[in-house]
């Protein structure tokens, strides 16, 4: 359970934790991916949002992160 998750407007289609469990990637129905930093014990912090190319609003259904936390596909 992740306490105090920031309110994100679009529904999440996919959730992916980083290999070190320090980040949570939230894929939205509108093509963006929100990156949250997990903090103990106070919850999490919204770091940034990866936006899709302009004109693309397809939902993100699959996510995969590298073991070193540097890449997200």
C-alpha angles and dihedrals in degrees: 000000000000112000123213098013110185116252108260116190104217120059118260117246097180137019123198128179119210117247091255091047091234095113137043121204116206117196114204135212089245099057101263127119120213118208115211126187112219113225128189127254099350100060124245144318128221106239102178147317125245108217125209120240112283113276092027117106102156117140119255109236103169134043133179127179128198119249091245092054094238100108137048125187 
